[in-house]
């Protein structure tokens, strides 16, 4: 198997059904129609959401046809695949507005001009109640309750609406509708949380006498703290974060996540990721690799690496060693630099007012100097003529010069 096909079938991938069939077709040079469904519930997209799009990019570069299907009708029902409760219904106008935002963001990774874009309201709006009954006959209540999140909620006595049972049926019918109206649907991609819905598509296609699509699911990119990445959590990196914010989050990922992030957040090949791992094993400093990671990902989504010198988000301030009270602020002066305790520096910058404010900020790991988290209120910080970047949280950042 050549390296391109190996990467196509392996990188980011947790499961392929049916792998032998898909591998055979790819090695034979067949050009496939590859579908990915998008739930336009909210327009925020983080790096974890982009894993399937990096895979779509690989397929597109090899000449396969990409189909983006927006679930504008299904989103009004609400998919609870990775949720522990019902989700609120959206209006059609809301879903369509979100679709437009998504397309603009996805263009950062794939060539949208060469993509087929559909909306499942085109066929689902025409389905009447009798037809819903016909589609529903392909699934049993037991099969629905066997789904992991439904099973947990049922055992916990939490409400499951019948409407939620319709979601996988609707999603399964999407594959039938596209295959019948616009041509074959050879492969569908989705996250691990979509596994049940993807299988529903195979069931539905078989019921309609169509060749069953292969399916490919993906592992998840974890958040910067190693936990599940969530749009409402500080561990999340949004693809439209500023270059400054994106860089700082990536430069501060845990050392143990470096290989994980090179694997899931970049389009580097498995061979290139293996080289990163070998550099770590050879005791190369993790900060060097994290800077490479940050530069690479920022370039992917912003076109160039983050450059502090032209960032409008960082104010430049100057510490005059001759006029400041050295007893208050400066701990040591030598070799053209000033060393100050971080506590004093934060007060001088007016990031903090009291020593209690300083302790709270440092305990909460919100203070960074040149990208490195500070955990000691007495730590010395060197200020030179080249400048020292001091940050507090996401919104306060100043570069200090002498």
C-alpha positions as CSV (number, residue, x, y, z in Angstrom):
1,X,0.0,0.0,0.0
2,X,1.4,3.4,-0.9
3,X,1.9,6.0,1.8
4,X,-0.9,8.3,0.6
5,X,-3.5,5.6,0.8
6,X,-2.0,4.4,4.2
7,X,-2.4,8.0,5.6
8,X,-5.9,8.2,4.1
9,X,-7.1,5.1,5.9
10,X,-5.1,5.5,9.1
11,X,-4.4,9.1,10.2
12,X,-7.1,10.4,12.7
13,X,-9.2,7.3,11.9
14,X,-10.7,5.1,14.6
15,X,-12.9,2.8,12.5
16,X,-13.7,2.0,8.9
17,X,-16.6,-0.1,7.6
18,X,-15.9,-1.9,5.3
19,X,-12.1,-1.2,5.3
20,X,-11.2,-4.0,2.9
21,X,-13.7,-2.8,0.3
22,X,-12.6,0.8,0.6
23,X,-8.9,0.0,0.4
24,X,-9.5,-2.1,-2.7
25,X,-11.3,0.7,-4.5
26,X,-8.8,3.3,-3.5
27,X,-5.8,1.1,-4.6
28,X,-7.7,0.5,-7.9
29,X,-7.7,4.3,-8.5
30,X,-11.5,4.7,-8.3
31,X,-12.8,8.2,-7.7
32,X,-15.3,8.2,-4.9
33,X,-18.0,10.5,-3.7
34,X,-17.3,11.2,-0.1
35,X,-20.0,12.8,2.1
36,X,-19.8,14.6,5.3
37,X,-22.8,15.9,7.2
38,X,-22.8,19.1,9.2
39,X,-25.1,20.0,12.0
40,X,-25.4,23.8,11.8
41,X,-26.6,24.3,15.4
42,X,-24.0,26.9,16.3
43,X,-21.4,28.7,14.2
44,X,-18.5,28.2,16.5
45,X,-15.9,25.8,15.2
46,X,-12.9,24.5,17.1
47,X,-9.8,22.6,16.0
48,X,-11.5,19.3,17.0
49,X,-14.3,19.9,14.5
50,X,-11.7,20.3,11.7
51,X,-10.3,16.7,12.0
52,X,-12.9,15.4,9.4
53,X,-12.2,18.4,7.2
54,X,-8.5,17.6,7.2
55,X,-9.5,14.1,6.0
56,X,-11.7,15.6,3.3
57,X,-8.8,17.7,2.2
58,X,-6.7,14.5,1.7
59,X,-9.5,13.0,-0.3
60,X,-9.9,16.2,-2.4
61,X,-6.2,16.3,-3.1
62,X,-6.4,12.8,-4.5
63,X,-9.2,13.7,-6.9
64,X,-12.3,12.4,-5.0
65,X,-15.6,14.3,-5.0
66,X,-16.5,16.0,-1.7
67,X,-20.1,16.3,-0.7
68,X,-21.0,18.7,2.2
69,X,-24.5,18.1,3.4
70,X,-25.9,20.6,5.8
71,X,-28.6,19.2,8.1
72,X,-30.7,22.3,8.1
73,X,-33.9,20.3,8.6
74,X,-32.4,17.8,11.0
75,X,-30.9,20.6,13.1
76,X,-34.4,21.7,13.9
77,X,-34.9,18.3,15.6
78,X,-31.5,18.4,17.4
79,X,-28.9,15.6,17.4
80,X,-28.2,14.3,20.9
81,X,-25.4,11.9,19.9
82,X,-22.9,13.4,22.3
83,X,-25.4,15.1,24.7
84,X,-27.1,13.9,27.9
85,X,-30.3,15.9,27.4
86,X,-32.6,17.1,24.7
87,X,-31.5,20.1,22.6
88,X,-33.5,23.2,21.8
89,X,-35.0,23.4,18.3
90,X,-33.8,26.0,15.9
91,X,-35.6,28.0,13.2
92,X,-34.8,27.3,9.5
93,X,-33.5,30.9,9.2
94,X,-31.1,30.2,12.1
95,X,-29.8,27.0,10.5
96,X,-29.2,28.7,7.1
97,X,-27.4,31.6,8.6
98,X,-25.1,29.2,10.4
99,X,-24.5,27.2,7.2
100,X,-23.2,30.4,5.5
101,X,-20.8,31.0,8.4
102,X,-19.6,27.4,8.3
103,X,-18.8,27.5,4.6
104,X,-16.6,30.5,5.0
105,X,-14.7,28.9,7.8
106,X,-14.3,25.5,6.1
107,X,-12.7,27.3,3.1
108,X,-9.6,27.7,5.3
109,X,-9.0,23.9,4.8
110,X,-10.7,22.7,1.6
111,X,-11.4,24.1,-1.8
112,X,-15.1,25.0,-1.5
113,X,-15.4,25.9,-5.2
114,X,-14.9,22.2,-6.0
115,X,-17.4,20.9,-3.4
116,X,-21.0,19.8,-3.9
117,X,-23.1,21.5,-1.2
118,X,-26.7,20.2,-0.3
119,X,-29.3,20.9,2.3
120,X,-31.3,18.0,3.6
121,X,-34.5,20.2,3.9
122,X,-34.7,19.7,0.1
123,X,-36.0,16.2,0.6
124,X,-37.0,16.0,4.2
125,X,-39.5,18.9,3.9
126,X,-41.3,16.8,1.4
127,X,-41.6,13.7,3.6
128,X,-45.1,13.2,5.0
129,X,-46.2,11.3,8.1
130,X,-46.9,8.1,6.2
131,X,-43.4,8.1,4.7
132,X,-41.9,8.7,8.2
133,X,-43.6,5.5,9.2
134,X,-42.2,3.6,6.3
135,X,-38.7,4.8,7.1
136,X,-39.1,4.0,10.8
137,X,-39.9,0.4,10.1
138,X,-36.2,-0.2,9.4
139,X,-35.4,0.3,13.1
140,X,-36.6,-1.2,16.4
141,X,-37.1,0.5,19.7
142,X,-34.5,-2.0,21.1
143,X,-31.9,-0.8,18.5
144,X,-32.5,2.8,19.4
145,X,-32.2,2.2,23.1
146,X,-29.0,0.2,22.5
147,X,-27.4,3.5,21.4
148,X,-25.0,4.5,24.1
149,X,-26.3,7.9,25.1
150,X,-30.0,6.8,24.9
151,X,-29.1,3.7,27.0
152,X,-27.5,5.8,29.7
153,X,-30.4,8.3,29.9
154,X,-33.0,5.5,29.9
155,X,-31.3,3.7,32.8
156,X,-31.0,7.0,34.7
157,X,-34.7,7.7,34.2
158,X,-34.1,10.8,32.1
159,X,-36.6,11.8,29.4
160,X,-36.0,10.7,25.8
161,X,-38.4,12.2,23.3
162,X,-39.7,10.3,20.4
163,X,-38.5,13.2,18.3
164,X,-34.9,12.3,19.1
165,X,-35.5,8.8,17.7
166,X,-36.3,10.4,14.4
167,X,-32.8,12.0,14.1
168,X,-30.9,8.9,13.0
169,X,-33.7,7.9,10.7
170,X,-33.6,11.3,9.0
171,X,-29.8,11.2,8.8
172,X,-29.9,7.7,7.3
173,X,-32.4,8.8,4.7
174,X,-30.0,11.6,3.6
175,X,-27.7,9.0,2.0
176,X,-30.5,7.4,0.1
177,X,-31.7,10.8,-1.1
178,X,-28.3,11.9,-2.4
179,X,-27.5,8.5,-4.0
180,X,-30.9,8.5,-5.8
181,X,-30.9,12.2,-6.9
182,X,-27.3,13.2,-7.3
183,X,-25.3,10.0,-7.9
184,X,-23.6,7.5,-5.7
185,X,-22.7,8.0,-2.1
186,X,-19.6,5.8,-1.6
187,X,-18.2,6.9,1.7
188,X,-19.5,8.9,4.7
189,X,-17.3,10.5,7.3
190,X,-18.2,11.3,10.9
191,X,-17.0,11.6,14.4
192,X,-17.1,8.6,16.8
193,X,-20.3,10.1,18.3
194,X,-22.0,9.7,14.9
195,X,-21.4,6.0,14.6
196,X,-25.0,5.0,15.2
197,X,-26.3,7.5,12.7
198,X,-23.8,6.4,10.1
199,X,-24.8,2.8,10.5
200,X,-28.4,4.0,10.0
201,X,-27.4,5.2,6.6
202,X,-26.1,1.8,5.6
203,X,-29.3,0.2,6.9
204,X,-31.5,2.6,5.0
205,X,-29.5,2.3,1.7
206,X,-29.8,-1.5,1.9
207,X,-33.5,-1.2,2.4
208,X,-33.8,0.9,-0.8
209,X,-31.7,-1.6,-2.8
210,X,-28.7,0.7,-3.0
211,X,-25.1,-0.2,-2.5
212,X,-24.2,0.4,1.1
213,X,-21.8,3.3,1.7
214,X,-18.6,2.6,3.6
215,X,-18.2,4.7,6.7
216,X,-15.1,6.2,8.4
217,X,-15.1,7.6,12.0
218,X,-12.5,9.6,13.8
219,X,-10.8,9.9,17.2
220,X,-11.2,13.2,19.0
221,X,-8.7,16.0,19.6
222,X,-8.6,16.7,23.3
223,X,-8.6,20.1,24.8
224,X,-5.4,21.9,25.9
225,X,-5.8,20.4,29.4
226,X,-6.2,16.8,28.2
227,X,-10.0,16.8,28.7
228,X,-12.8,16.8,26.1
229,X,-12.6,20.0,24.1
230,X,-15.7,22.1,24.6
231,X,-16.7,25.5,23.0
232,X,-17.7,26.7,26.5
233,X,-14.4,25.7,28.1
234,X,-11.0,27.5,28.3
235,X,-9.4,24.3,26.9
236,X,-10.9,25.1,23.5
237,X,-9.1,26.6,20.5
238,X,-11.5,28.1,18.0
239,X,-10.3,28.3,14.4
240,X,-11.2,32.0,14.3
241,X,-9.3,32.8,17.5
242,X,-6.9,35.7,16.8
243,X,-3.3,34.6,15.9
244,X,-2.3,35.8,19.3
245,X,-4.9,33.8,21.3
246,X,-4.3,30.7,19.1
247,X,-0.6,30.8,19.5
248,X,-0.7,31.3,23.3
249,X,-3.1,28.4,23.8
250,X,-0.9,26.1,21.7
251,X,2.4,27.1,23.2
252,X,0.9,26.2,26.6
253,X,-0.5,22.7,25.9
254,X,0.8,20.1,28.2
255,X,4.1,18.5,27.1
256,X,2.4,15.1,27.0
257,X,0.0,16.4,24.4
258,X,2.6,17.5,21.8
259,X,2.4,14.4,19.7
260,X,-1.4,14.3,20.0
261,X,-1.7,17.8,18.8
262,X,0.7,17.3,15.9
263,X,-1.4,14.3,15.0
264,X,-4.9,15.7,15.3
265,X,-4.5,19.4,14.8
266,X,-2.2,19.5,11.7
267,X,-2.2,17.9,8.3
268,X,1.3,16.4,8.8
269,X,1.6,12.8,7.7
270,X,2.1,9.9,10.0
271,X,5.7,9.7,9.0
272,X,6.2,13.4,9.9
273,X,4.5,13.0,13.3
274,X,6.7,10.0,14.0
275,X,9.8,12.2,13.5
276,X,8.3,14.7,16.0
277,X,7.9,11.8,18.5
278,X,11.5,10.7,17.9
279,X,12.8,14.3,18.6
280,X,11.0,14.2,21.9
281,X,12.4,10.8,22.8
282,X,15.9,12.3,21.9
283,X,15.3,14.9,24.7
284,X,14.7,17.9,22.4
285,X,13.2,20.6,24.6
286,X,9.4,20.5,24.4
287,X,9.1,24.2,24.1
288,X,10.9,24.1,20.7
289,X,8.3,21.6,19.4
290,X,5.4,23.5,20.9
291,X,6.6,26.7,19.1
292,X,6.7,24.7,15.9
293,X,3.2,23.4,16.6
294,X,1.9,26.9,17.3
295,X,3.5,28.4,14.2
296,X,2.2,25.6,12.0
297,X,-1.4,25.7,13.2
298,X,-1.6,29.5,13.2
299,X,-0.3,29.4,9.6
300,X,-3.0,26.9,8.6
301,X,-5.8,29.1,9.7
302,X,-4.4,32.6,9.4
303,X,-2.0,32.3,6.4
304,X,1.2,33.1,8.3
305,X,2.8,32.5,11.8
306,X,2.0,34.7,14.7
307,X,4.3,37.7,14.8
308,X,4.4,39.6,18.1
309,X,6.0,42.6,16.4
310,X,3.0,43.5,14.3
311,X,0.3,42.5,16.7
312,X,-2.2,45.2,17.5
313,X,-3.3,43.2,20.5
314,X,-0.2,43.9,22.5
315,X,0.7,47.2,23.9
316,X,4.3,48.1,24.2
317,X,5.4,49.7,27.5
318,X,8.8,50.9,28.7
319,X,10.5,50.5,32.1
320,X,12.9,53.3,32.7
321,X,15.6,51.8,35.0
322,X,16.9,55.3,35.9
323,X,13.6,56.8,37.1
324,X,11.8,53.8,38.7
325,X,12.1,53.0,42.4
326,X,14.5,50.1,42.2
327,X,13.8,49.2,45.8
328,X,10.1,48.7,45.0
329,X,10.4,47.1,41.6
330,X,13.8,46.0,40.5
331,X,15.5,43.0,42.2
332,X,18.7,43.0,40.3
333,X,20.3,45.0,37.5
334,X,23.2,43.6,35.5
335,X,24.3,43.0,31.9
336,X,21.8,45.5,30.4
337,X,18.8,43.9,31.9
338,X,16.5,44.3,34.9
339,X,15.1,41.3,36.9
340,X,11.9,41.9,38.7
341,X,9.7,39.7,40.8
342,X,6.6,38.8,38.8
343,X,4.4,40.1,41.7
344,X,6.0,43.6,41.4
345,X,5.9,43.5,37.6
346,X,2.1,42.7,37.6
347,X,1.4,45.6,39.9
348,X,3.6,48.0,37.9
349,X,1.7,47.0,34.7
350,X,-1.6,47.5,36.6
351,X,-2.7,43.9,35.8
352,X,-3.1,43.4,39.6
353,X,-3.7,45.8,42.4
354,X,-2.8,43.8,45.6
355,X,-0.7,40.9,46.5
356,X,-3.9,38.9,46.9
357,X,-4.8,39.6,43.3
358,X,-1.3,38.4,42.3
359,X,-1.7,35.2,44.2
360,X,-5.1,34.5,42.8
361,X,-3.9,35.1,39.2
362,X,-0.9,32.9,39.6
363,X,-2.8,30.1,41.4
364,X,-5.3,30.2,38.6
365,X,-2.4,29.7,36.1
366,X,-3.4,32.8,34.1
367,X,0.0,34.5,34.2
368,X,2.4,33.9,31.3
369,X,5.8,35.4,30.5
370,X,7.0,34.8,26.9
371,X,4.4,32.1,26.7
372,X,5.4,30.2,29.8
373,X,3.0,29.8,32.7
374,X,4.3,31.3,36.0
375,X,3.5,29.4,39.2
376,X,5.6,31.3,41.8
377,X,4.8,34.8,42.9
378,X,8.5,35.4,43.7
379,X,9.8,34.3,40.3
380,X,12.3,36.7,38.7
381,X,11.4,38.0,35.3
382,X,14.2,39.4,33.1
383,X,13.3,42.6,31.2
384,X,15.7,43.5,28.3
385,X,15.8,45.9,25.4
386,X,14.4,43.2,23.2
387,X,11.2,43.1,25.2
388,X,9.4,40.6,27.5
389,X,5.8,39.6,26.8
390,X,3.6,39.5,30.0
391,X,0.1,38.1,29.7
392,X,-2.8,37.8,32.2
393,X,-5.6,35.6,31.0
394,X,-6.9,36.1,27.4
395,X,-7.4,39.8,27.3
396,X,-4.4,41.5,29.0
397,X,-1.0,41.4,27.3
398,X,1.9,43.9,27.3
399,X,5.4,43.7,26.0
400,X,7.8,45.4,28.4
401,X,11.1,47.0,27.3
402,X,13.9,48.8,29.1
